[in-house]
Amino acid sequence: MQSLLTVTELAQFLGISPQTIYNRRSYGTPHALPTCVQIGAIARYRLSDVEAWLDQLSHESRNETYESKSAELPKRRGRPTKAEEIQRRKKIDVGRPH
């Protein structure tokens, strides 16, 4: 039987913080993380699944550009950024007569 990686171990393996893993799980974006084994409320990751996921990502990155991936991201929750707010105001001002 394969050993299962904890969130902390997966974060160390990928070189990211554990909080990033929790954030990606909560957003539920496709291909954000490898598939996990859910044991109650605890998520564990098989090393073979992680390696397969990394292979898939490297294959996709060769075939797609960054722009096409960013267009598929879901709308962020919460308060808009300053840049988003300025863009929204510009759109409103364009439609308004002077």
C-alpha positions as CSV (number, residue, x, y, z in Angstrom):
1,M,0.0,0.0,0.0
2,Q,1.2,3.5,-0.9
3,S,1.8,6.0,1.8
4,L,-0.3,9.2,1.6
5,L,1.0,12.7,1.7
6,T,-0.4,15.3,4.1
7,V,-1.1,18.8,3.0
8,T,2.2,20.0,4.6
9,E,4.2,17.2,2.9
10,L,2.5,18.0,-0.5
11,A,3.3,21.7,0.0
12,Q,7.0,20.9,0.7
13,F,7.1,18.5,-2.3
14,L,5.7,21.2,-4.6
15,G,7.6,24.1,-3.1
16,I,4.5,26.1,-2.1
17,S,2.8,27.0,1.2
18,P,0.2,24.8,2.8
19,Q,-2.2,27.7,2.7
20,T,-1.9,27.8,-1.1
21,I,-3.2,24.2,-1.2
22,Y,-6.1,25.0,1.0
23,N,-6.9,28.1,-1.1
24,R,-6.8,26.0,-4.3
25,R,-9.1,23.4,-2.8
26,S,-11.6,26.0,-1.7
27,Y,-11.8,27.6,-5.2
28,G,-12.1,24.2,-6.8
29,T,-10.4,25.3,-10.1
30,P,-9.8,22.4,-12.4
31,H,-6.2,21.2,-12.6
32,A,-5.3,23.3,-9.5
33,L,-4.3,20.2,-7.5
34,P,-3.9,16.5,-7.9
35,T,-6.8,14.3,-6.9
36,C,-7.0,13.7,-3.2
37,V,-8.2,10.9,-1.0
38,Q,-10.7,12.3,1.5
39,I,-10.6,10.6,4.9
40,G,-13.4,12.3,6.8
41,A,-12.4,16.0,6.8
42,I,-8.8,15.2,6.1
43,A,-7.3,15.3,2.6
44,R,-4.4,13.1,1.7
45,Y,-2.6,12.7,-1.6
46,R,-1.0,9.7,-3.3
47,L,2.5,10.2,-4.5
48,S,1.6,8.5,-7.8
49,D,-1.4,10.8,-8.3
50,V,0.9,13.9,-7.7
51,E,3.5,12.7,-10.2
52,A,0.8,11.9,-12.8
53,W,-0.7,15.4,-12.2
54,L,2.7,17.0,-12.7
55,D,3.2,15.1,-15.9
56,Q,-0.2,16.2,-17.1
57,L,0.6,19.9,-16.3
58,S,3.9,19.8,-18.1
59,H,2.2,18.2,-21.1
60,E,-0.5,20.9,-21.1
61,S,2.0,23.7,-20.7
62,R,3.7,22.7,-23.9
63,N,0.5,22.8,-25.8
64,E,-1.3,25.9,-24.4
65,T,-0.3,29.5,-23.8
66,Y,-0.7,31.3,-20.5
67,E,-3.4,33.7,-21.9
68,S,-5.7,30.8,-22.8
69,K,-5.5,29.4,-19.2
70,S,-6.0,32.8,-17.6
71,A,-9.2,33.3,-19.6
72,E,-10.7,30.1,-18.0
73,L,-10.2,31.2,-14.4
74,P,-13.4,31.7,-12.4
75,K,-14.3,35.2,-11.1
76,R,-12.6,35.9,-7.8
77,R,-14.8,36.2,-4.7
78,G,-14.6,39.3,-2.5
79,R,-13.8,42.9,-3.0
80,P,-12.6,43.9,-6.5
81,T,-9.0,45.0,-6.9
82,K,-8.2,48.7,-7.6
83,A,-7.4,47.8,-11.3
84,E,-10.8,46.1,-11.7
85,E,-12.6,49.1,-10.1
86,I,-10.9,51.5,-12.4
87,Q,-11.8,49.4,-15.5
88,R,-15.4,49.3,-14.3
89,R,-15.5,53.1,-13.9
90,K,-14.0,53.6,-17.4
91,K,-16.8,51.4,-18.9
92,I,-19.4,53.5,-17.0
93,D,-17.9,56.8,-18.1
94,V,-17.7,55.8,-21.8
95,G,-21.5,55.3,-21.9
96,R,-22.3,58.6,-20.2
97,P,-22.8,61.8,-22.3
98,H,-20.5,64.7,-21.5
